[in-house]
């Protein structure tokens, strides 16, 4: 009798059409493969709700990945002054808050750092803001970076035009590609262009490739000694001491020795970058703005998925009741709901990442938009999506747990 009614119910509802239910003769329970097939058939059978679920989860994933990637790209830009130089240890004033907050040191700081046990080398670095005056009469603010002439430690790894070694020539400077862009383009600024820094001539000998900075101020490289001529005279001019630990000596130990023996602030490249991250998060609204957007994407995805799943379950109570009447346990029905939730969730995850990646590829080409889609972010989004699916499915599972099999006869 029950089997006949269940057969009639399958004919009546499209989502059960063409399904042959298997039963175990020993337990009179629906087979696992059949249960999974029925669950997916129900999910795909109601195309309107399936597409609504898919669109909601896809939008949530795309929004979280897009905003998260832009946020992380901005964080990478904030420490560009650190990563562009790529040195293991930064020595500076102990009260410094972030890399762009320069607090000048005494020139003797270099020798003091070199005297610390475990330090392989230490070189001076100048970093400061100046105004460049082009031949056209235009002024542009630039970041002047002075490297030690003997080693040129801190030089960019890639040079687009010219030779970086030519920086040792008289009045020679090297620009990054952003300086060319900001100062009028290659028709105005190129290798061979002459401009003024503090009423002194500077001749471009090379164009280097660097990571764009948070403030997007062009960078001009020269030697440390020449930088001293360009900048106004002050009692203290040294900005940083760049150092490296000896092979086999832990960098953390050397950093601690520098702090103890010199009284200066010393940081590894990673620690200085993290310190800059935290300053940006605390002193700007970036963290709150992007965090709010990401949270809204999570809430929207959860609300759409939860409501749609609940309506989906309500409209299919008779089918679930029929399965329960045939011996399917509440655990089996819960597994069906979870299978449906995770199927549409992972599908939306893939499509959402695809849309976000295409957005980043189209808008972030050339480095004009900060966009860094990392595997850590994708993993975090996957965990968030699984949480959305689990919470959404739980709403329906609670309903099914209270379901009476007799509903199939009503």
C-alpha positions in Angstrom: 0.0 0.0 0.0 2.7 2.4 1.0 4.8 1.4 -2.0 1.9 2.0 -4.4 1.2 5.5 -3.0 4.9 6.4 -3.2 4.9 5.3 -6.8 1.9 7.6 -7.5 3.6 10.4 -5.7 6.7 10.1 -7.9 4.6 10.3 -11.0 2.8 13.4 -9.7 5.9 15.4 -8.9 8.3 16.1 -11.7 11.4 15.9 -9.4 10.7 12.2 -8.8 9.9 11.3 -12.4 11.9 8.5 -14.0 13.5 7.5 -10.7 13.6 3.8 -9.8 13.9 3.4 -6.0 16.1 0.7 -4.7 15.4 -1.1 -1.5 17.5 -3.3 0.6 15.6 -6.5 1.2 17.2 -7.0 4.6 16.6 -3.5 6.0 13.8 -2.1 3.8 15.7 1.2 3.6 16.4 3.3 0.5 19.9 2.7 -0.9 22.6 5.4 -0.5 23.1 6.0 -4.2 19.4 6.3 -4.8 19.0 8.8 -2.0 21.8 10.9 -3.5 20.2 10.7 -6.9 16.8 11.7 -5.5 18.4 14.6 -3.6 20.1 16.0 -6.7 17.0 15.3 -8.9 14.9 17.4 -6.5 17.5 20.2 -6.5 17.9 20.4 -10.3 14.2 19.7 -10.9 13.1 23.1 -9.4 15.1 25.2 -11.7 13.9 28.6 -10.5 14.9 28.0 -6.9 18.1 26.3 -8.0 19.1 29.3 -10.0 18.1 31.6 -7.2 20.4 29.7 -4.8 23.2 29.6 -7.3 23.0 33.4 -8.0 22.9 34.3 -4.4 25.9 32.2 -3.4 27.8 33.2 -6.6 27.2 36.9 -5.8 28.3 36.4 -2.2 31.5 34.6 -3.2 32.3 37.1 -5.9 31.8 40.0 -3.6 34.0 38.5 -0.8 36.8 37.5 -3.1 36.8 40.8 -5.0 36.8 43.0 -1.9 39.2 40.7 -0.1 41.6 40.8 -3.0 41.5 44.6 -3.3 42.0 44.9 0.4 45.0 42.6 0.4 46.4 44.4 -2.6 46.2 47.7 -0.7 48.0 46.1 2.2 50.8 45.0 -0.2 51.0 48.5 -1.6 51.3 49.9 2.0 54.6 48.0 2.4 56.0 48.5 -1.1 58.8 50.7 0.3 60.0 47.6 2.2 59.5 44.9 -0.4 61.0 46.9 -3.2 64.3 47.1 -1.3 64.2 43.5 -0.1 66.7 43.5 2.7 66.5 41.2 5.8 66.9 43.7 8.6 65.7 47.3 9.0 67.3 49.5 11.7 65.6 52.8 12.6 64.3 54.9 15.4 62.7 52.7 18.1 59.6 54.9 18.1 58.8 54.6 14.4 55.2 53.6 13.5 55.4 52.6 9.9 57.9 52.6 7.0 56.9 56.0 5.5 57.3 57.7 8.9 61.0 58.5 8.7 62.8 59.6 11.9 66.4 60.6 11.0 69.3 58.9 12.8 72.8 59.9 13.6 75.4 58.9 11.0 77.2 56.9 13.6 74.3 54.4 13.6 75.8 52.5 10.6 79.1 51.8 12.4 77.2 50.8 15.6 75.1 48.3 13.7 78.2 46.9 12.0 79.8 46.3 15.3 77.0 44.0 16.5 78.0 40.3 16.6 76.2 38.4 13.9 75.8 41.3 11.4 77.3 40.5 8.0 76.9 44.0 6.6 75.1 47.2 7.2 74.6 50.1 4.8 73.0 53.6 5.0 69.7 54.5 3.3 68.2 57.8 2.7 64.4 58.1 2.0 62.6 61.5 1.9 60.3 63.7 -0.1 61.4 66.3 -2.6 60.0 68.2 -5.5 61.2 67.6 -9.0 61.1 70.5 -11.5 60.9 69.4 -15.1 62.2 71.3 -18.1 58.6 72.3 -18.8 58.4 74.1 -15.5 56.1 71.6 -13.9 56.7 70.4 -10.3 56.1 66.8 -9.1 56.6 65.4 -5.6 58.9 62.4 -5.6 60.4 60.0 -3.0 64.2 60.3 -3.2 65.9 57.1 -2.2 69.7 57.1 -1.7 71.6 53.8 -1.9 75.1 53.1 -0.8 77.3 53.6 -3.9 79.7 50.7 -3.2 77.1 48.0 -3.1 73.8 49.6 -4.4 72.1 47.3 -1.8 68.3 47.9 -2.1 68.3 48.4 -5.9 65.2 47.1 -7.8 65.5 43.6 -9.1 64.3 44.5 -12.6 65.3 47.3 -14.9 63.1 48.2 -17.8 65.4 50.6 -19.7 69.0 51.5 -19.4 71.5 50.1 -16.8 71.1 50.6 -13.1 74.9 50.7 -12.6 75.0 53.9 -14.6 73.7 55.6 -11.4 77.3 56.0 -10.4 77.8 58.5 -13.2 77.7 62.3 -12.3 74.2 63.6 -11.6 72.7 60.3 -12.5 69.3 59.1 -11.1 67.0 56.1 -11.8 63.2 56.4 -11.9 60.6 53.8 -11.3 58.0 53.2 -14.0 55.4 55.0 -11.9 57.5 58.2 -11.9 57.4 58.1 -15.7 53.7 57.7 -15.7 53.0 60.4 -13.1 55.5 62.9 -14.5 54.0 63.1 -18.0 54.7 59.8 -19.7 57.5 58.5 -21.8 57.2 61.5 -24.2 58.2 63.8 -21.3 60.4 61.6 -19.1 62.7 58.9 -20.4 66.3 57.8 -20.3 68.4 60.9 -20.9 65.8 63.4 -19.5 67.3 66.1 -17.3 65.3 67.8 -14.5 66.1 69.5 -11.2 66.0 68.4 -7.6 66.4 71.3 -5.2 68.0 73.4 -7.9 70.5 70.7 -8.8 70.6 68.8 -12.0 69.5 65.1 -12.2 69.9 63.0 -15.3 67.8 59.9 -15.9 70.0 56.9 -16.8 67.5 54.0 -16.3 63.9 53.1 -15.6 63.3 50.4 -13.0 60.3 48.3 -12.2 58.9 48.5 -8.7 55.8 47.6 -6.7 53.3 50.5 -6.6 53.2 52.2 -3.2 50.1 53.1 -1.1 50.7 56.8 -1.6 51.6 56.4 -5.3 54.4 58.9 -5.1 57.1 58.4 -7.8 60.5 57.0 -6.6 63.8 58.5 -7.7 66.9 56.4 -6.9 70.4 57.8 -6.6 73.5 57.2 -4.5 73.5 58.0 -0.8 76.3 60.5 -1.2 74.5 62.3 -4.1 71.2 62.3 -2.1 73.0 64.3 0.6 73.6 67.0 -2.0 70.0 67.0 -3.2 68.3 67.4 0.1 68.4 70.5 2.4 71.2 70.3 4.9 70.1 69.0 8.3 71.9 67.8 11.4 70.6 64.3 10.9 69.9 62.9 7.5 70.3 59.1 7.7 66.8 57.5 7.4 67.5 53.8 7.9 70.3 51.3 8.3 69.9 48.2 6.1 71.6 45.1 7.5 71.9 41.4 7.0 72.6 38.6 9.4 75.5 36.1 8.9 74.6 32.8 7.5 73.8 30.3 10.2 72.8 33.0 12.7 69.0 33.3 13.3 67.8 36.7 12.1 65.7 37.1 15.2 68.7 36.8 17.4 70.6 39.4 15.4 67.6 41.8 15.6 67.5 41.4 19.3 71.2 42.1 19.7 70.9 45.2 17.6 68.1 46.5 19.9 70.0 45.7 23.0 73.5 46.9 22.1 72.5 50.1 20.1 69.2 51.1 21.6 67.8 51.5 18.1 64.7 49.9 16.7 65.4 46.8 14.6 62.9 44.7 12.6 62.9 41.9 10.2 61.4 42.6 6.8 58.3 40.6 7.7 57.9 42.3 11.1 58.3 45.8 9.6 55.8 45.0 7.0 53.3 43.7 9.6 53.9 46.9 11.7 53.0 49.0 8.6 49.9 46.8 8.0 48.7 47.4 11.5 49.3 51.2 11.3 47.2 51.4 8.1 44.4 49.4 9.7 44.3 51.4 12.9 44.8 54.9 11.4 42.7 54.6 8.2 39.2 53.5 7.5 40.3 50.8 5.0 39.8 47.9 7.4 36.3 48.9 8.5 35.2 49.8 4.9 36.3 46.5 3.3 35.4 44.5 6.4 31.8 45.8 6.3 31.5 45.0 2.6 32.8 41.5 3.1 30.5 40.9 6.0 27.5 42.2 4.0 28.4 39.7 1.3 28.5 36.9 3.8 25.1 38.0 5.3 23.4 38.4 1.9 24.6 34.9 0.8 23.4 33.3 4.1 20.0 35.1 4.0 19.3 34.1 0.4 20.5 30.6 0.8 18.7 30.0 4.1 15.4 31.4 2.9 15.5 29.6 -0.4 16.4 26.3 1.2 13.6 26.6 3.7 11.1 27.3 1.0 12.5 24.4 -1.1 12.0 22.1 1.9 8.5 23.3 2.6 7.4 22.7 -1.0 8.9 19.2 -1.0 7.6 18.0 2.4 5.4 15.3 0.8 8.4 13.9 -1.1 10.5 13.9 2.1 7.6 12.4 4.0 7.3 9.6 1.4 11.0 8.8 1.8 10.6 8.8 5.6 7.6 6.5 5.2 9.7 4.1 3.1 12.3 3.8 5.9 14.6 6.7 5.4 15.9 8.0 8.7 16.1 11.6 9.7 19.9 11.2 9.3 19.4 10.2 5.7 17.1 13.1 5.0 19.6 15.5 6.6 22.3 14.0 4.4 20.2 14.8 1.4 19.8 18.4 2.4 23.5 18.8 3.0 24.3 17.2 -0.3 22.0 19.7 -2.0 23.4 22.6 -0.1 27.0 21.8 -0.7 26.4 20.9 -4.4 24.9 24.3 -5.2 27.4 26.0 -2.8 30.5 24.6 -4.4 29.1 25.3 -7.9 28.5 28.9 -6.8 32.0 29.0 -5.3 33.6 28.1 -8.6 31.5 30.5 -10.6 32.0 33.3 -8.1 35.8 32.9 -8.1 35.8 32.9 -11.9 33.9 36.2 -12.0 36.1 37.8 -9.4 39.3 36.6 -11.2 38.1 38.0 -14.6 37.3 41.3 -12.8 40.8 41.4 -11.4 42.4 40.5 -14.7 40.5 43.2 -16.6 40.8 46.0 -14.1 44.1 45.4 -12.4 46.2 45.1 -15.6 49.2 47.4 -15.4 49.0 47.6 -11.6 46.6 50.5 -11.5 44.2 48.7 -9.2 45.4 46.8 -6.1 44.2 43.2 -6.6 46.0 40.2 -4.9 44.0 37.0 -5.1 45.9 34.6 -2.8 45.3 31.0 -2.0 44.8 31.9 1.7 41.9 34.2 0.7 40.3 31.5 -1.5 40.6 29.0 1.3 39.0 31.5 3.8 36.2 32.2 1.3 35.6 28.4 0.9 35.3 28.0 4.7 32.9 31.0 4.8 30.8 29.4 2.0 30.7 26.0 3.7 29.5 27.8 6.8 26.8 29.6 4.8 25.7 26.2 3.3 25.8 24.5 6.7 23.7 27.2 8.5 21.3 27.4 5.6 20.8 23.6 5.5 20.3 23.5 9.2 17.1 25.5 8.9 15.7 22.8 6.7 17.1 19.9 8.7 15.4 21.1 11.8 12.1 21.1 9.9 12.7 17.6 8.5 13.6 16.3 12.0 10.0 17.1 13.1 8.4 15.7 9.9 5.8 13.0 10.4 5.7 10.3 7.7 1.9 10.5 7.7 2.1 13.7 5.8 2.4 11.6 2.6 -1.3 10.5 3.0 -2.7 14.0 3.4 
